[in-house]
């Protein structure tokens, strides 16, 4: 799925729609913008406790960033980094994968981060599901991670919601990543790094722009494609939705390029992605449609369901 909007800059933010999964205090906070929310934790913070007493959360630590005081625990910072990697994550996926299904830990973490203006939550319209609750970093949250150097040095972080369709696509990439990461780690891969399409496109377009009048030269385009571990297909340089870079069990560098195909893809779209060597994934309902397209176009490829 192609896009041109800079994911670091949030677009217009639609009005918050209350979600059933979270408590009333959190939804009340969403009636205010992140800038209006207090920087310090409220006196009622100690009343928010995990539902599962056998998995008590670690105490929060005080962080001073540009004259503002924050109280965060380790799990909250890690959740912010996770959100920054993908720009947006669906509530149900954050609970399932990051919190291992434990809503008792998820709820107080999210309440605390939203209260301090570090995260934003919205129920965004979805053509198939009505609406879906997504989380993203605020600019304030992005600044917090940058100042504290919480993420790996070479990991790019994003903040702010895109348009609804792109926001849901970003969120789906998190589930796609989880499926691929599980297999990578199963064979001994480690130190995984997430590279979204925007980061790759930025580098490719930068190199193309430097070519000037030679930017349409097939030879030069192929050279740039290879420089970024990509292929040129029909005079184009297809870019995957997400690339996972990692170290193998033997310490060698490796990568896998993943494409989240949608029901809107046509035969030529799929043919280009297949020729580029991308691993294709799709949501279950889209996968059925796409397999029919493959059959009709006599294309040989596997489309894995999320």
C-alpha positions in Angstrom: 0.0 0.0 0.0 1.6 3.2 -1.2 1.5 6.5 0.7 3.1 9.9 0.5 2.2 11.6 3.8 5.1 12.1 6.2 4.1 9.8 9.1 5.9 12.0 11.6 3.3 14.7 11.2 -0.2 14.0 12.4 -3.1 14.9 10.2 -6.4 16.3 11.3 -7.5 14.4 14.4 -11.2 13.3 14.4 -13.2 13.6 17.6 -12.6 10.8 20.1 -15.1 8.0 20.3 -15.3 6.2 23.6 -14.1 2.6 23.7 -15.7 -0.1 25.7 -12.3 -1.8 26.6 -11.0 1.1 28.7 -12.3 2.8 31.8 -14.3 6.0 32.0 -11.4 8.1 33.4 -9.4 7.4 30.2 -12.2 8.3 27.9 -12.8 11.5 29.9 -9.2 12.5 29.4 -9.7 12.3 25.6 -12.0 15.3 25.6 -8.9 17.4 26.0 -5.9 17.8 23.7 -2.5 16.4 24.8 -1.3 19.9 25.4 -4.1 20.5 28.0 -3.4 17.3 29.9 -1.3 17.7 33.1 2.3 16.7 32.9 2.4 15.2 36.4 0.6 12.2 37.6 -2.6 12.9 39.6 -3.0 12.1 43.3 -5.4 9.3 42.3 -2.7 7.4 40.4 -2.1 5.0 43.3 -5.7 3.8 43.1 -5.1 2.3 39.6 -3.9 -1.2 40.2 -3.6 -4.2 37.9 -6.4 -6.7 38.0 -4.0 -9.6 38.5 -2.2 -9.2 41.8 0.1 -12.0 41.0 1.7 -9.8 38.2 2.3 -6.6 40.1 3.6 -3.7 38.1 7.0 -2.1 38.8 6.9 1.3 40.5 7.0 4.3 38.3 10.1 6.5 38.0 10.3 10.2 37.7 11.6 11.6 34.4 12.3 15.3 33.8 12.1 16.3 30.1 12.3 20.0 29.0 11.0 21.3 32.3 8.1 18.8 32.5 7.8 16.0 35.0 6.6 12.5 34.0 6.0 9.4 36.0 6.5 6.2 34.0 7.3 2.6 34.6 9.5 0.4 32.3 6.5 -1.4 30.7 5.0 1.9 29.7 8.2 3.1 28.1 8.5 -0.1 26.2 4.9 0.1 25.0 5.6 3.7 23.7 8.6 2.4 21.8 6.4 -0.3 20.3 3.9 2.2 19.2 6.5 4.5 17.8 7.9 1.7 15.6 4.6 1.2 13.8 2.9 4.6 14.2 -0.4 3.0 15.2 -1.4 -0.2 16.9 -4.9 -1.5 17.5 -6.0 -1.9 21.1 -6.8 -5.6 20.8 -3.4 -6.3 19.3 -1.5 -4.3 21.9 -3.3 -6.4 24.6 -2.8 -9.7 22.8 0.9 -9.4 21.8 2.6 -6.8 24.0 0.7 -7.5 27.3 0.2 -11.2 26.6 -3.6 -10.8 27.0 -3.3 -9.2 30.4 -5.8 -6.3 30.5 -5.0 -5.8 34.1 -1.5 -4.5 33.1 -2.6 -2.8 29.9 -5.3 -0.6 31.4 -3.3 1.3 34.0 -0.3 1.7 31.7 -2.5 3.3 28.9 -4.4 5.4 31.4 -1.2 6.8 32.8 0.4 7.6 29.4 -2.7 9.2 28.0 -3.2 11.3 31.2 0.3 12.7 30.7 -0.2 13.5 27.1 2.3 10.9 25.8 -0.2 8.8 23.9 -3.3 9.5 21.9 -6.3 7.1 21.5 -9.0 7.2 18.9 -11.8 5.0 17.6 -11.3 5.3 13.9 -14.0 4.3 11.3 -13.3 1.0 9.5 -15.1 -0.1 6.4 -15.4 -3.7 7.6 -15.5 -3.5 11.4 -17.4 -0.2 11.9 -14.6 1.3 14.0 -11.4 0.2 15.7 -9.6 1.7 18.7 -6.0 2.7 17.8 -3.2 4.1 19.8 -0.3 6.3 18.7 2.4 8.5 20.2 1.8 12.2 20.5 4.5 14.6 19.5 5.2 14.9 23.3 5.6 11.2 23.5 7.9 11.1 20.6 10.0 13.8 22.2 10.1 11.8 25.5 11.5 8.7 23.7 14.0 10.8 21.8 15.3 12.6 24.9 15.6 9.5 27.0 17.0 7.4 24.1 14.6 4.6 24.9 14.7 3.0 21.5 17.6 1.4 19.7 19.9 4.0 18.1 19.0 3.1 14.5 15.3 2.6 15.1 13.1 5.3 13.5 10.0 6.3 15.6 6.8 7.9 14.3 3.9 9.7 15.9 0.4 10.9 15.0 -2.5 9.3 13.1 -2.7 9.3 9.3 -6.0 9.2 7.4 -8.3 6.4 8.5 -7.5 3.9 5.8 -3.7 4.4 6.3 -4.0 4.3 10.1 -5.7 0.9 9.9 -3.1 -0.3 7.5 -0.3 0.8 9.9 -2.0 -1.0 12.7 -2.3 -4.2 10.6 1.4 -4.1 10.0 1.9 -4.7 13.8 0.0 -8.0 13.6 1.9 -8.9 10.4 5.2 -8.2 12.2 4.3 -10.4 15.1 3.6 -13.3 12.7 7.0 -12.9 10.9 9.0 -12.1 14.1 7.8 -15.3 15.7 9.2 -17.4 12.8 12.5 -15.3 12.8 13.0 -15.9 16.5 12.1 -19.6 16.2 15.1 -20.1 13.9 17.5 -18.1 16.2 17.1 -14.6 14.8 17.7 -11.7 17.2 18.0 -7.9 17.5 15.0 -7.3 15.2 14.6 -3.8 13.7 11.5 -2.5 12.0 11.8 -0.5 8.8 8.6 1.0 7.5 8.0 1.8 3.8 8.3 5.5 4.5 11.9 5.2 5.7 12.9 3.1 2.7 11.2 5.5 0.2 12.9 8.5 1.8 16.3 7.0 1.1 15.5 5.7 -2.4 14.0 9.0 -3.5 16.9 10.9 -2.0 19.3 8.9 -4.1 17.1 9.3 -7.2 16.9 13.0 -6.8 20.7 13.3 -6.7 20.8 11.7 -10.2 19.3 14.8 -11.7 18.6 14.3 -15.5 19.8 10.7 -15.2 17.1 9.7 -12.7 15.2 7.8 -15.4 18.2 5.8 -16.6 17.4 2.1 -16.1 21.0 1.4 -15.3 21.2 4.0 -12.5 17.8 3.1 -11.1 18.8 -0.6 -10.9 22.0 0.4 -9.2 20.0 2.4 -6.6 17.6 -0.4 -6.1 20.4 -2.9 -5.4 22.0 -0.4 -3.0 18.9 -0.6 -0.9 18.5 -4.3 -1.3 15.5 -3.9 -3.7 14.8 -4.9 -7.3 13.7 -2.9 -10.3 10.5 -4.2 -11.8 9.1 -2.8 -15.1 11.2 0.4 -14.6 9.9 0.8 -11.1 11.4 0.2 -7.7 8.7 -1.5 -5.5 9.1 -0.8 -1.8 7.7 -3.3 0.8 5.2 -2.2 3.5 7.7 -3.3 6.1 11.2 -4.7 6.3 12.5 -6.6 9.2 16.3 -6.5 9.7 17.9 -9.0 12.1 20.9 -11.0 13.1 21.0 -14.7 12.4 22.0 -17.4 14.9 25.5 -17.1 13.4 25.7 -13.3 13.8 25.1 -12.5 10.1 22.9 -9.7 8.9 19.6 -10.7 7.3 16.3 -9.2 6.3 12.8 -10.1 5.1 10.5 -7.8 3.1 6.8 -8.1 3.8 3.8 -6.7 1.9 0.3 -6.5 3.4 -1.9 -6.9 0.3 -5.5 -5.7 0.4 -8.6 -6.6 -1.6 -8.0 -3.6 -3.8 -4.9 -5.1 -5.3 -5.1 -6.1 -9.0 -3.2 -8.6 -11.0 -0.4 -6.1 -12.0 0.0 -5.0 -8.4 0.5 -8.5 -7.2 2.8 -9.4 -10.1 5.1 -6.5 -9.2 5.2 -7.4 -5.5 5.9 -11.1 -6.4 8.7 -10.1 -8.8 10.2 -7.9 -6.2 10.5 -10.9 -3.9 8.1 -9.7 -1.1 6.4 -12.2 1.2 2.7 -11.6 0.8 0.2 -11.4 3.7 -3.4 -10.4 3.8 -6.4 -10.4 6.2 -8.4 -13.6 5.9 -11.3 -12.0 3.9 -8.9 -10.3 1.5 -6.7 -13.4 1.1 -9.6 -15.3 -0.5 -10.1 -12.6 -3.1 -6.4 -12.3 -3.8 -5.9 -16.0 -4.3 -8.6 -15.9 -7.0 -6.6 -13.0 -8.7 -3.5 -15.1 -8.6 -5.3 -18.0 -10.2 -6.8 -15.9 -12.9 -3.4 -14.3 -13.8 -1.6 -17.6 -13.4 0.8 -16.1 -10.9 2.7 -18.4 -8.6 2.9 -17.2 -5.0 1.7 -17.9 -1.5 -0.6 -15.4 0.3 -0.5 -16.0 4.0 -3.5 -15.0 6.2 -3.1 -12.8 9.3 
